[in-house]
Amino acid sequence: MNKTLVRQRRARKTRAKLAELKMVRLCIHRTNLHIYAQVISGCGTQVLAAASTLEADVRKDVPNGGNVAAAKLVGKLIAERAKSKGIEQVAFDRSGFCYHGRVQALADAARESGLKF
């Protein structure tokens, strides 16, 4: 078992629980260079809103996508896009990543911008 397989195993267990709830989820993925966030429908077939550090608007504000400042910006952006679609309540899917650093910064920024989870 390596680090990636252990993370994927944690993510699978979390997603199984969230699938039972049939709730809209805020799913994140992080790499060394970027962070991505998606709001996925309760059935898991549609992406309702998305934001990442690859977008041109985000890159001109924060040139380095692999830091806490970029994660906060993406969290704020995903919350605004979800609220514009009428989504207020989501389940947070951290994809097996530990809840600290960039993951925590994204979650806190989304909460401050009005998403409830």
C-alpha positions in Angstrom: 0.0 0.0 0.0 1.4 3.4 -0.9 0.2 6.8 -0.1 -2.1 7.2 -3.1 -3.9 3.9 -2.6 -4.5 4.7 1.1 -6.0 8.1 0.2 -8.2 6.5 -2.5 -9.4 3.9 0.0 -10.4 6.7 2.4 -12.1 8.5 -0.4 -14.1 5.4 -1.4 -15.4 5.0 2.1 -16.4 8.6 2.4 -18.2 8.6 -1.0 -20.1 5.4 -0.1 -21.5 7.2 2.9 -22.3 10.3 0.9 -24.0 8.3 -1.8 -26.5 6.9 0.8 -27.4 10.5 1.7 -28.2 11.4 -1.9 -27.0 14.9 -1.1 -25.2 17.5 -3.3 -21.5 17.3 -2.5 -18.5 19.6 -2.7 -15.7 17.5 -4.0 -12.2 18.7 -4.0 -8.9 17.4 -5.5 -5.5 18.8 -4.8 -2.2 18.4 -6.5 1.2 20.0 -5.8 0.5 22.8 -8.3 -3.3 23.3 -8.3 -6.5 22.8 -6.4 -9.9 21.9 -8.0 -13.4 22.0 -6.6 -16.6 20.7 -8.0 -20.2 20.7 -6.8 -21.7 17.4 -7.9 -25.4 16.4 -8.0 -26.9 14.0 -5.5 -27.0 11.2 -8.0 -23.4 11.8 -8.9 -23.9 12.2 -12.6 -23.8 15.9 -13.1 -21.2 18.6 -12.3 -23.3 21.6 -11.2 -20.5 24.1 -10.6 -16.7 24.0 -10.8 -13.7 26.2 -10.0 -9.9 25.6 -10.0 -6.6 27.4 -10.0 -6.3 26.7 -13.8 -8.8 29.4 -14.7 -7.5 32.6 -16.1 -9.3 34.8 -13.6 -7.8 33.0 -10.7 -4.3 32.8 -12.2 -4.1 36.6 -12.7 -5.0 37.1 -9.0 -2.8 34.3 -7.6 0.0 33.2 -9.9 0.9 30.2 -7.8 -2.0 27.7 -7.5 -0.4 25.5 -4.9 -0.8 27.6 -1.8 -3.4 28.5 0.8 -4.2 31.9 -0.8 -5.2 30.2 -4.0 -7.3 27.6 -2.1 -9.2 30.5 -0.3 -9.9 32.1 -3.7 -11.2 28.9 -5.2 -13.3 28.3 -2.1 -14.9 31.7 -2.4 -15.4 31.2 -6.2 -17.1 27.8 -5.9 -19.4 29.1 -3.2 -20.5 32.0 -5.3 -21.1 29.7 -8.3 -23.1 27.2 -6.3 -25.2 29.9 -4.7 -26.0 31.3 -8.2 -27.4 27.8 -9.1 -29.5 27.8 -6.0 -27.4 25.4 -3.9 -27.1 26.4 -0.2 -26.4 23.0 1.5 -23.7 20.6 0.4 -21.8 17.6 1.9 -18.0 18.1 1.9 -16.0 15.4 0.1 -12.3 15.9 0.8 -11.4 13.0 -1.5 -9.3 11.3 1.3 -7.0 14.3 1.8 -6.2 15.3 5.4 -8.3 18.2 6.6 -5.6 20.8 7.1 -3.7 23.4 5.0 -5.2 24.0 1.6 -8.2 21.7 2.1 -9.1 23.5 5.3 -8.6 26.9 3.7 -10.9 26.1 0.8 -13.6 24.7 3.1 -13.4 27.8 5.4 -13.6 30.2 2.5 -16.7 28.3 1.1 -18.4 28.5 4.5 -17.6 32.2 4.9 -19.1 32.8 1.4 -22.4 31.2 2.4 -22.3 27.4 1.7 -23.5 25.2 4.6 -21.8 21.9 5.3 
